[in-house]
Amino acid sequence: MGRPAKKKSEVKEETLTLRLTKAERRAADEAAKRAGVSLSDWARRAVILASGATKL
C-alpha cells in the first residue's frame, strides 16, 4: 500500500533547469544545509520569495 495521493494543487509537475558556477552551487548547497531542507526545497522557496509571492 502506497502513500495517500496528493491534492492536485500540491502536485509538482514543472521543472526548472539552470546553470551555476561551482561557487554558486556550493553556496546554494550550504544555504540549503543551514536551512535544514533539500536543495530543491531551498531553491523553490528562494524563487517564490524573489517573486514577491508568499506562496504560489
C-alpha positions in Angstrom: 0.0 0.0 0.0 1.4 3.4 -1.0 1.1 6.8 0.4 -2.1 8.8 0.0 -2.4 10.8 -3.2 -1.6 14.5 -3.0 -4.2 17.1 -3.8 -4.0 18.3 -7.4 -2.9 21.7 -6.1 0.1 20.1 -4.3 1.4 18.0 -7.2 4.7 19.5 -8.6 4.7 18.8 -12.4 7.0 21.5 -13.7 10.8 21.6 -13.6 13.3 24.4 -13.8 16.8 23.8 -15.0 19.6 26.3 -14.5 23.3 26.5 -14.8 25.5 27.6 -11.9 29.2 28.1 -11.3 30.8 25.7 -8.9 30.9 28.5 -6.3 27.2 29.3 -6.8 26.3 25.6 -6.4 28.4 25.3 -3.2 26.7 28.5 -1.8 23.3 27.1 -2.6 24.1 23.7 -1.1 25.4 25.3 2.1 22.4 27.6 2.3 20.0 24.6 2.0 22.0 22.7 4.6 21.8 25.6 7.0 18.1 25.9 6.4 17.7 22.1 7.1 16.0 21.5 3.8 16.8 19.8 0.4 18.4 21.9 -2.3 15.2 21.6 -4.3 13.1 22.9 -1.4 15.5 25.7 -0.7 15.6 26.8 -4.4 11.8 26.7 -4.7 11.5 28.9 -1.6 14.1 31.3 -3.0 12.2 31.6 -6.3 8.9 32.2 -4.5 10.4 34.8 -2.2 12.1 36.6 -5.1 8.8 36.6 -7.0 7.2 38.6 -4.2 4.7 35.9 -3.5 4.3 34.3 -0.1 3.0 31.0 -1.7 2.0 30.2 -5.2 
